[in-house]
């Protein structure tokens, strides 16, 4: 049997699915695409057992077939071709024959029996969210996911469905980000933790197209146009993050975000490689930012104009954490809400879009005496 397909159409299909193919794995079967021909449709699947991707195109095929083919090899071959028609035929010696007007190529294939079953998720309850809105929420929160496997729940992004809207929450214990899309309300309160691997793949798939979300007990499915993306969920309880958000941060510092980012990047050059400490010395209309590396004998200090309401204060932060937070906001002015040099600081943009809310929490570091 055989079928024909345009090279660029197939390349687009394979490019959607290949992010789920693991780079290194002790299970060689996972390094393959699952090709399924059924009722004139070519379905291509890939999985690393944590995330799975599936997409399809219509082809003219006379029979049904299910095989596995080396994912990266066939993807690179298809990608290297010019815009041309490819004829696929399946040889009796387990060879997949690809024929174009310029050449013939053979790729070994195997039976599909050993390929893992793609998890199924009930599609009875559907949640619809705009792709751009979801990408924005992920972009502004994912950086704060923990890299420490000792607390698995914190290595993912919490999707919290509440009466206030859909909350995206991440924390690594030093910083915490909560983004709320107030337009997504499901009428129920549910919590799901999506792993970092899935968040990284999902970010690449999101665009203008609306996203349909289906939730199961152990898996989540994102339907984006003709792509099905399934990820396992982290089956742990997320930390009670609301308990660490301070309620009384009465000292208010407003500063230009771009100017502060520029200053922080220079202070990163002078901060100690161990503590990465930067000091904010805050008074009524002046913010002095300084950093020192005692071991190298280097230091830097800069003065910024600001608006400040509160008692004068010296407070220390990790330069990398401050930089991460500021670069993941998009407003011209940011507000630091402070209580004391030892209490958590809240950072917020001065203005937010209607239907959104974002709060970033940063723990201070102890200043060198």
DASULHU-V264696 format. One record per residue. N is the residue number from 0. RES is the residue in one small letter. PSI is psi as a letter, one per 20 degrees, with the letter a starting at -180 (999 if undefined). NEAR is the number of other ideal C-beta (glycine too) atoms within 12 Angstrom. D_LAST is the distance of its C-alpha to the last C-alpha in whole Angstrom. Layout:
n,res,psi,near,d_last
N,RES,PSI,NEAR,D_LAST
N,RES,PSI,NEAR,D_LAST
This chain:
n,res,psi,near,d_last
0,x,r,20,78
1,x,r,21,76
2,x,r,31,74
3,x,q,25,73
4,x,q,34,70
5,x,p,24,68
6,x,h,31,65
7,x,h,20,63
8,x,g,26,64
9,x,h,37,63
10,x,g,27,60
11,x,g,24,58
12,x,g,35,59
13,x,h,38,58
14,x,h,28,54
15,x,h,32,54
16,x,h,44,54
17,x,h,36,53
18,x,i,31,49
19,x,i,42,50
20,x,p,38,51
21,x,q,26,48
22,x,g,13,47
23,x,p,11,47
24,x,q,19,49
25,x,i,10,51
26,x,n,16,53
27,x,h,16,55
28,x,h,27,57
29,x,i,29,54
30,x,j,28,55
31,x,q,39,58
32,x,q,43,59
33,x,o,40,61
34,x,p,42,64
35,x,o,28,66
36,x,p,30,70
37,x,p,18,71
38,x,l,16,74
39,x,k,19,73
40,x,p,23,69
41,x,o,36,67
42,x,p,32,64
43,x,p,46,61
44,x,q,40,58
45,x,q,45,55
46,x,q,40,52
47,x,j,34,50
48,x,i,25,50
49,x,g,33,47
50,x,q,40,48
51,x,q,39,52
52,x,q,40,53
53,x,p,35,57
54,x,r,34,59
55,x,q,30,63
56,x,q,30,65
57,x,p,20,69
58,x,r,32,71
59,x,n,20,75
60,x,q,26,75
61,x,i,15,78
62,x,r,17,77
63,x,q,20,74
64,x,q,29,71
65,x,o,25,68
66,x,r,33,66
67,x,q,34,63
68,x,q,42,62
69,x,o,28,60
70,x,g,37,57
71,x,h,25,55
72,x,g,25,59
73,x,h,38,61
74,x,g,30,58
75,x,h,18,58
76,x,g,26,62
77,x,g,36,62
78,x,h,20,59
79,x,i,19,61
80,x,q,27,64
81,x,r,16,65
82,x,o,16,67
83,x,r,22,70
84,x,p,22,71
85,x,p,36,71
86,x,p,26,73
87,x,p,37,72
88,x,q,25,74
89,x,o,30,74
90,x,q,19,76
91,x,i,10,77
92,x,k,12,75
93,x,k,16,72
94,x,p,19,71
95,x,o,36,70
96,x,p,25,72
97,x,p,34,71
98,x,p,23,73
99,x,a,24,73
100,x,i,15,75
101,x,i,14,73
102,x,r,17,73
103,x,p,18,73
104,x,q,25,70
105,x,p,22,69
106,x,p,32,67
107,x,q,20,67
108,x,r,31,66
109,x,r,24,66
110,x,q,18,68
111,x,j,25,65
112,x,h,12,66
113,x,i,16,62
114,x,p,30,60
115,x,q,25,58
116,x,p,17,59
117,x,p,29,57
118,x,q,26,56
119,x,q,16,57
120,x,p,29,56
121,x,p,16,58
122,x,k,19,59
123,x,h,10,60
124,x,o,19,57
125,x,p,19,56
126,x,p,31,53
127,x,p,23,53
128,x,q,33,50
129,x,p,24,50
130,x,g,27,49
131,x,h,18,46
132,x,g,30,45
133,x,h,39,44
134,x,g,29,43
135,x,g,28,40
136,x,g,43,39
137,x,g,39,38
138,x,h,28,37
139,x,i,39,34
140,x,h,42,33
141,x,h,36,34
142,x,h,33,31
143,x,j,41,29
144,x,q,38,31
145,x,q,31,29
146,x,j,17,30
147,x,o,15,30
148,x,i,15,33
149,x,h,12,32
150,x,n,20,32
151,x,h,22,36
152,x,h,32,36
153,x,i,31,33
154,x,j,32,34
155,x,a,42,36
156,x,p,45,37
157,x,p,42,38
158,x,o,42,41
159,x,o,32,41
160,x,o,27,45
161,x,r,25,44
162,x,h,16,46
163,x,i,21,44
164,x,a,27,44
165,x,p,41,43
166,x,p,36,40
167,x,p,46,38
168,x,p,43,35
169,x,q,46,32
170,x,q,40,29
171,x,j,33,27
172,x,h,25,24
173,x,h,31,22
174,x,q,38,24
175,x,p,40,27
176,x,p,40,30
177,x,o,37,33
178,x,p,42,36
179,x,p,32,39
180,x,o,38,43
181,x,i,21,44
182,x,i,21,48
183,x,o,32,48
184,x,p,21,49
185,x,i,25,51
186,x,j,12,52
187,x,r,14,50
188,x,o,16,47
189,x,q,26,46
190,x,p,29,43
191,x,q,39,43
192,x,o,36,41
193,x,p,44,41
194,x,q,36,40
195,x,h,32,38
196,x,g,29,41
197,x,h,38,43
198,x,g,37,41
199,x,g,27,41
200,x,g,34,44
201,x,h,40,45
202,x,h,29,43
203,x,h,26,45
204,x,h,34,48
205,x,q,30,48
206,x,c,20,49
207,x,h,14,51
208,x,q,21,54
209,x,q,22,53
210,x,p,35,52
211,x,p,26,54
212,x,p,36,51
213,x,p,26,53
214,x,p,30,51
215,x,a,22,52
216,x,h,15,51
217,x,i,20,49
218,x,q,33,50
219,x,q,40,49
220,x,p,37,52
221,x,p,43,51
222,x,o,28,54
223,x,o,32,54
224,x,d,21,57
225,x,k,24,59
226,x,p,37,56
227,x,p,36,55
228,x,o,45,52
229,x,p,41,51
230,x,q,42,48
231,x,q,29,47
232,x,q,31,45
233,x,o,32,42
234,x,l,18,43
235,x,r,20,40
236,x,p,15,39
237,x,q,34,36
238,x,q,25,33
239,x,m,15,33
240,x,h,28,31
241,x,h,20,32
242,x,i,13,30
243,x,i,23,27
244,x,o,27,27
245,x,q,24,26
246,x,i,13,29
247,x,m,14,27
248,x,n,28,25
249,x,i,18,26
250,x,p,30,23
251,x,p,27,25
252,x,p,40,24
253,x,p,31,27
254,x,q,38,26
255,x,p,24,29
256,x,g,31,28
257,x,g,19,30
258,x,g,23,28
259,x,h,37,24
260,x,g,27,26
261,x,g,19,26
262,x,g,34,23
263,x,h,39,21
264,x,h,25,23
265,x,h,24,22
266,x,h,36,19
267,x,h,29,20
268,x,h,22,21
269,x,i,30,17
270,x,q,36,15
271,x,p,27,14
272,x,h,18,18
273,x,g,14,16
274,x,h,25,13
275,x,k,27,15
276,x,p,34,12
277,x,q,44,13
278,x,p,38,12
279,x,o,43,14
280,x,o,26,14
281,x,p,36,18
282,x,a,22,20
283,x,g,18,24
284,x,k,17,25
285,x,p,19,22
286,x,o,35,20
287,x,p,27,17
288,x,p,40,16
289,x,q,32,14
290,x,q,39,13
291,x,p,26,12
292,x,n,24,13
293,x,h,17,12
294,x,h,14,15
295,x,i,15,18
296,x,k,9,16
297,x,q,18,17
298,x,r,23,15
299,x,q,24,17
300,x,p,20,17
301,x,q,27,20
302,x,p,20,21
303,x,q,32,23
304,x,q,21,26
305,x,r,31,26
306,x,p,23,27
307,x,p,28,25
308,x,o,21,26
309,x,a,23,23
310,x,q,18,20
311,x,q,20,18
312,x,q,31,15
313,x,p,27,12
314,x,q,38,12
315,x,q,34,11
316,x,r,42,15
317,x,p,34,16
318,x,g,38,18
319,x,g,29,21
320,x,g,36,21
321,x,g,42,21
322,x,g,30,24
323,x,g,31,26
324,x,g,38,26
325,x,h,39,27
326,x,i,22,30
327,x,j,30,31
328,x,q,36,32
329,x,j,21,35
330,x,q,24,34
331,x,h,18,34
332,x,q,26,31
333,x,q,40,29
334,x,p,33,27
335,x,p,40,24
336,x,o,31,24
337,x,q,35,21
338,x,g,25,20
339,x,r,20,17
340,x,i,24,13
341,x,j,17,14
342,x,q,23,18
343,x,q,33,20
344,x,p,41,21
345,x,p,34,25
346,x,p,42,26
347,x,q,33,29
348,x,q,29,32
349,x,h,22,33
350,x,q,18,37
351,x,q,23,38
352,x,q,20,42
353,x,p,9,44
354,x,j,21,44
355,x,q,28,41
356,x,p,26,37
357,x,p,38,34
358,x,p,38,31
359,x,p,39,28
360,x,p,38,25
361,x,p,42,21
362,x,p,30,19
363,x,r,33,15
364,x,q,31,12
365,x,p,16,9
366,x,q,21,6
367,x,p,20,4
368,x,999,7,0
